[in-house]
Amino acid sequence: MVDFDGALEYLGAFGKYQKLIYCLTCVLAMPVSFHMLAMTFLDAKVAFHCAVPEIRHAEPGTENYSCALNYSIPWEQDQETRVWKLSDCRRYSVRNTSLATAECPFDAINETALGYFDGENTSSCNHGYWYDRSQYHSSIFTEFDLVCDSNELNQFAQSMFMVGVLLGAVGSGQLSDMMGRKKTLFIGIFLQLISGVAVAFSPNYAFFVVFRALVGVSTSTVFLPAFVIGTELVASSMRTWAATLIEIFFAVGFMLLALIAYLIRDWRTLQLAISLPNAAFLFTYPLIIESPRWLLSKGRDEEVAAIMRTAAKVNGVTLPDEVFTTKKVDIEKPADERTYTVIDLVRTPNMAKKSLLIFFNWLVITLVYYGLSLNTSNLGGDDYLNFFIGGAVEIPAYVSSIYVVDTFGRPKTHAGYMMIGAVGCIVCPFLTAPYLPEHLNPLSVTMAMIGKFGVTAGFNIIYLWTAELYPTMVRNMGVGASSMFARVGGIISPYVELSKSVWGPLPYIIFGALSFLAALAALLLPETLGAELPVTLEDGENFGNSNSTSAKENTQDKTDGSRINPAFSHDAPETGRMTKGALSDLRGPFETIHVTSL
């Protein structure tokens, strides 16, 4: 019999040993961010037009080539920018003989406007496409011809990836509870290696989509057990910081992907580069420990005692004998044999209202987060620099949200960050061409990054806040259901980009409008800072209900005050016990499902 929480009084809330193990675990999870965001470069979109074999005698870039191209492809005027450009998906039916006698130079724009080519026959790109490979040497966009009639397939691959993330979140949670966090983590790493390499060798688009969906499954199978290992290694007072640390590693991986993609411009090679590190990670299996709390739940006290002795040695402390002979008995949760279902989240009016507001926030935040992260190339300027900044801005967002939320409370802070996100999204498309000169593109990028900052901070807050709002009896289920809506947001997000065919700024206006609505919805949720967390469904229904007496007044103190939520606070006093707060209560198949990713 061992008392792991009692041992943490001597080992430290987040001691050297815990930091070493958790940081190594975070490194193992870093490729998750690569795969979550890789479609920005794997599916990089470039300028294109119909291939015209009849002008192959002319060297690209020469005057003869440009002239022949004018006779071969119609010019079209962009309805928004009013700029003339070569048609993407149509060409003239021309012959070598007609091009050989063409007069150059030829004013294609004026002659097209005057109807010079009205009598010429046009056709689709029956000889394939020409792509501008000056920046991206290859991508699935160019290799699988995801253009013209196949354009919408670009969004399908990312949506199926997010379906895989959803399935992996459910499956890995159950697997993690059955066989342990460590084994599940390394199963995920192995699956990520195999499926990631398979993506690189996809012979066609259908195989690419299937293998990418398997990679999506693997990302959840890696990230969630890694997250749980870290949060279960530390004392309750440091659990919020531990939960945020892995997100900071995610952001570092975000930035690192920009560098890797800058150096590797071929999509297959890039996919191998972000997948093969998992082969080396498999050899770290002996260095990672199983979660002591999971071992205790399975009655494997001897293994926990061995971990505690190793931690004491590394941390330079001595553990008293009583922590090896005493086991804490959980008497904080009220006895209740009833089986709860997801219906209990919406069974009563106040719980239903809170659940709908929470679900909407999770959906919107994920939709906007991936919408901004995967579309940095639409902002103008350097794609790689924009992407790097998009990752860098997440770190101050995560860190600042921890401090601000404990100062101003949950509703105001969350709504404030989401308002910042809304303003950034709505303004950014109007700070670039055609609304402003192209050299002012940095203004647009800046506003987009401000929007990204707000939404990222909101993601960190909503996870914490959701766990506090739901009563203990259905807390795990509430966070799991919320995460399901987050995945739905991720599935929808790629398709929002299609709205730019109606009006260029429309995707960002949609992101901004939804962020604004999410902020208003957050203001309708109750404050949890310093409040006693609800335990029963009755507590949950009364909590924040202005038409009834507060939960604090109606609920008898079933514990010694440990239901108060400073367990989440970065400066909460260390008690040496696992406080019955929200994060410490997350167990079961949806355990700590979080954005991966965001």
Secondary structure, 3 states (H helix, E strand, C coil): CCCHHHHHHHHCCCCHHHHHHHHHHHHHHHHHHHHHHCHHHHCCCCCEEECCHHHCCCCCCCHHHHHHHHHHCCEEECCCCCCEEECCCCEECCCHHHHHCCCCCCCHHHHHHCCCCCCCCEECCCCCEEECCCCCCECHHHHCCCCHHHCCHHHHHHHHHHHHHHHHHHHHHHHHHHHCHHHHHHHHHHHHHHHHHHHHCCCCHHHHHHHHHHHHHHHHHHHHHHHHHHHHHCCHHHHHHHHHHHHHHHHHHHHHHHHHHHHCCEHHHHHHHHHCHHHHHHHHHHHCCCCHHHHHHCCCHHHHHHHHHHHHHHHCCCCCCHHHHCCCCCCCCCCCCCCCCHHHHCCCHHHHHHHHHHHHHHHHHHHHHHHHHCCHHHHCCCHHHHHHHHHHCHHHHHHHHHHHHHHHCHHHHHHHHHHHHHHHHHHHHHHCCCCCCHHHHHHHHHHHHHHHHHHHHHHHHHHHHHHHHCCHHHHHHHHHHHHHHHHHHHHHHHHHHHHHHCCCCHHHHHHHHHHHHHHHHHCCCCCCCCCECCCCHHHHHHCCCCCCCCHHHHCCCCCCCCCEHHHHCCCCCCCCCCCCCCHHHCCCCCCCCCHHHC
